[in-house]
Amino acid sequence: MEIRQLTHADAAEYRQLRLRGLREDPEAFGTTYDEELARPLTLIQERLRGSAGGFTLGAFDGTLIGVVTLVREVRAKSRHRATVIGMYVAAEVRGRGVGRALLVAACARARQIDGLEQLHLAVVTTNAPARHLYRSLGFQAYGLEPRALKLGDRYWDEELMVLYLRRT
């Protein structure tokens, strides 16, 4: 398995995996399948070009099998924080360490970013394997957002978690 930063050249493959995730696990994302489908590929290409401290990593085993994105806050008072979003691993390779490898690589890279001190994420409370993975890597729960996501008439609560990259 290879883990590397995605580039604009990976946009089509990234989009296909993301659409699959949105279709198969809609509760795990803040975006809907239809919203993502409506996004032009050029917008995805621009996002994958990266920005100040933000990046998307992909896990490859011949094809793209998992992704994770880190988005750094831009305002002066919150630039010490970044958010982990869009974490997804294809169902057929779950339980093989792909998610762990992606997050370990993202955390290692985050630790190299000057001034970045915290990683935040939100995970639906019904996703026990993801919650366990995050805890095993040092993320700590600090809150619960009831009914954080809604699709149709169904709601999902999210557990809010943080990982401190540097001891203060």
TORKOL-773270 format. One record per residue (C-alpha): x, y, z; chain. Coordinates in pm, whole numbers, plus 50000, padded with zeros to 5 digits. Example, Ala and Ser with C-alpha at 12.3 -4.5 7.8 and 13.67 -1.06 7.14 Angstrom:
<recs>
<rec <51230, 49550, 50780>, "A">,
<rec <51367, 49894, 50714>, "A">,
</recs>
This chain:
<recs>
<rec <50000, 50000, 50000>, "A">,
<rec <50123, 50347, 49909>, "A">,
<rec <50010, 50663, 50088>, "A">,
<rec <50070, 50994, 49918>, "A">,
<rec <49924, 51338, 49878>, "A">,
<rec <49662, 51358, 49607>, "A">,
<rec <49710, 51607, 49325>, "A">,
<rec <49479, 51755, 49063>, "A">,
<rec <49567, 51456, 48843>, "A">,
<rec <49390, 51227, 49096>, "A">,
<rec <49065, 51424, 49091>, "A">,
<rec <48855, 51180, 48886>, "A">,
<rec <48958, 50875, 49091>, "A">,
<rec <48912, 51071, 49416>, "A">,
<rec <48567, 51182, 49307>, "A">,
<rec <48460, 50824, 49231>, "A">,
<rec <48572, 50700, 49574>, "A">,
<rec <48409, 50995, 49747>, "A">,
<rec <48080, 50940, 49564>, "A">,
<rec <48092, 50576, 49664>, "A">,
<rec <48142, 50674, 50028>, "A">,
<rec <47857, 50922, 50016>, "A">,
<rec <47629, 50660, 49863>, "A">,
<rec <47725, 50373, 50095>, "A">,
<rec <47777, 50564, 50423>, "A">,
<rec <47578, 50889, 50393>, "A">,
<rec <47574, 50944, 50770>, "A">,
<rec <47953, 50973, 50780>, "A">,
<rec <47972, 51297, 50580>, "A">,
<rec <47837, 51650, 50596>, "A">,
<rec <47794, 51652, 50217>, "A">,
<rec <47528, 51457, 50031>, "A">,
<rec <47580, 51239, 49725>, "A">,
<rec <47377, 51480, 49510>, "A">,
<rec <47577, 51783, 49630>, "A">,
<rec <47905, 51611, 49545>, "A">,
<rec <47776, 51488, 49210>, "A">,
<rec <47683, 51846, 49116>, "A">,
<rec <48037, 51975, 49185>, "A">,
<rec <48239, 52025, 48869>, "A">,
<rec <48556, 51818, 48843>, "A">,
<rec <48753, 52141, 48806>, "A">,
<rec <48653, 52242, 49160>, "A">,
<rec <48780, 51910, 49294>, "A">,
<rec <49103, 51956, 49100>, "A">,
<rec <49151, 52298, 49259>, "A">,
<rec <49092, 52159, 49608>, "A">,
<rec <49350, 51888, 49551>, "A">,
<rec <49610, 52146, 49454>, "A">,
<rec <49623, 52221, 49828>, "A">,
<rec <49645, 52545, 50018>, "A">,
<rec <49819, 52688, 50324>, "A">,
<rec <49856, 52381, 50543>, "A">,
<rec <49571, 52181, 50388>, "A">,
<rec <49607, 51851, 50204>, "A">,
<rec <49435, 51528, 50104>, "A">,
<rec <49613, 51197, 50140>, "A">,
<rec <49519, 50886, 49949>, "A">,
<rec <49593, 50519, 50010>, "A">,
<rec <49660, 50318, 49696>, "A">,
<rec <49669, 49946, 49641>, "A">,
<rec <49665, 49953, 49264>, "A">,
<rec <49367, 50191, 49288>, "A">,
<rec <49260, 50454, 49539>, "A">,
<rec <49115, 50270, 49843>, "A">,
<rec <49107, 50538, 50112>, "A">,
<rec <49131, 50912, 50169>, "A">,
<rec <49159, 51170, 50443>, "A">,
<rec <49170, 51550, 50422>, "A">,
<rec <49313, 51804, 50665>, "A">,
<rec <49193, 52165, 50645>, "A">,
<rec <49380, 52430, 50842>, "A">,
<rec <49198, 52727, 50985>, "A">,
<rec <49299, 53054, 50818>, "A">,
<rec <49213, 53324, 51073>, "A">,
<rec <49494, 53448, 51297>, "A">,
<rec <49332, 53336, 51623>, "A">,
<rec <49252, 52986, 51500>, "A">,
<rec <49549, 52900, 51274>, "A">,
<rec <49677, 52668, 51546>, "A">,
<rec <49389, 52433, 51456>, "A">,
<rec <49307, 52206, 51164>, "A">,
<rec <49012, 51977, 51099>, "A">,
<rec <49022, 51620, 50973>, "A">,
<rec <48742, 51569, 50721>, "A">,
<rec <48634, 51333, 50446>, "A">,
<rec <48789, 51021, 50600>, "A">,
<rec <48680, 50717, 50400>, "A">,
<rec <48810, 50367, 50339>, "A">,
<rec <48650, 50134, 50083>, "A">,
<rec <48440, 49868, 50256>, "A">,
<rec <48628, 49572, 50108>, "A">,
<rec <48960, 49680, 50265>, "A">,
<rec <48836, 49791, 50606>, "A">,
<rec <49003, 49619, 50899>, "A">,
<rec <49338, 49597, 50715>, "A">,
<rec <49497, 49908, 50865>, "A">,
<rec <49427, 50146, 50576>, "A">,
<rec <49247, 50402, 50792>, "A">,
<rec <49515, 50384, 51060>, "A">,
<rec <49793, 50430, 50803>, "A">,
<rec <49616, 50731, 50651>, "A">,
<rec <49564, 50897, 50989>, "A">,
<rec <49917, 50824, 51109>, "A">,
<rec <50053, 50983, 50791>, "A">,
<rec <49819, 51283, 50822>, "A">,
<rec <49916, 51337, 51187>, "A">,
<rec <50287, 51307, 51108>, "A">,
<rec <50254, 51560, 50830>, "A">,
<rec <50044, 51791, 51052>, "A">,
<rec <50319, 51786, 51315>, "A">,
<rec <50556, 51933, 51054>, "A">,
<rec <50334, 52234, 50985>, "A">,
<rec <50466, 52540, 51163>, "A">,
<rec <50226, 52668, 51428>, "A">,
<rec <49976, 52384, 51400>, "A">,
<rec <49891, 52250, 51747>, "A">,
<rec <49555, 52071, 51730>, "A">,
<rec <49360, 51841, 51501>, "A">,
<rec <48983, 51833, 51539>, "A">,
<rec <48725, 51597, 51396>, "A">,
<rec <48363, 51498, 51430>, "A">,
<rec <48248, 51137, 51404>, "A">,
<rec <47893, 51002, 51410>, "A">,
<rec <47831, 50820, 51736>, "A">,
<rec <47703, 50511, 51553>, "A">,
<rec <48044, 50455, 51386>, "A">,
<rec <48212, 50251, 51661>, "A">,
<rec <48510, 50133, 51450>, "A">,
<rec <48603, 50491, 51354>, "A">,
<rec <48562, 50616, 51711>, "A">,
<rec <48786, 50335, 51833>, "A">,
<rec <49050, 50415, 51570>, "A">,
<rec <49055, 50783, 51659>, "A">,
<rec <49088, 50709, 52031>, "A">,
<rec <49368, 50458, 51967>, "A">,
<rec <49564, 50734, 51793>, "A">,
<rec <49525, 50974, 52086>, "A">,
<rec <49215, 51173, 51990>, "A">,
<rec <49009, 51268, 52295>, "A">,
<rec <48635, 51334, 52305>, "A">,
<rec <48546, 51681, 52426>, "A">,
<rec <48182, 51711, 52336>, "A">,
<rec <47872, 51577, 52171>, "A">,
<rec <47665, 51758, 51911>, "A">,
<rec <47313, 51612, 51917>, "A">,
<rec <47139, 51592, 51581>, "A">,
<rec <47447, 51730, 51408>, "A">,
<rec <47350, 51578, 51074>, "A">,
<rec <47009, 51528, 50916>, "A">,
<rec <46911, 51352, 50597>, "A">,
<rec <46542, 51322, 50526>, "A">,
<rec <46382, 51257, 50863>, "A">,
<rec <46687, 51085, 51015>, "A">,
<rec <46934, 51249, 51254>, "A">,
<rec <47285, 51155, 51365>, "A">,
<rec <47474, 51277, 51670>, "A">,
<rec <47844, 51357, 51636>, "A">,
<rec <48119, 51312, 51891>, "A">,
<rec <48370, 51598, 51877>, "A">,
<rec <48733, 51496, 51921>, "A">,
<rec <49073, 51666, 51944>, "A">,
<rec <49434, 51553, 51917>, "A">,
<rec <49699, 51782, 52064>, "A">,
<rec <50005, 51766, 51840>, "A">,
<rec <50239, 51946, 52076>, "A">,
<rec <50258, 51941, 52451>, "A">,
<rec <50223, 52287, 52606>, "A">,
</recs>
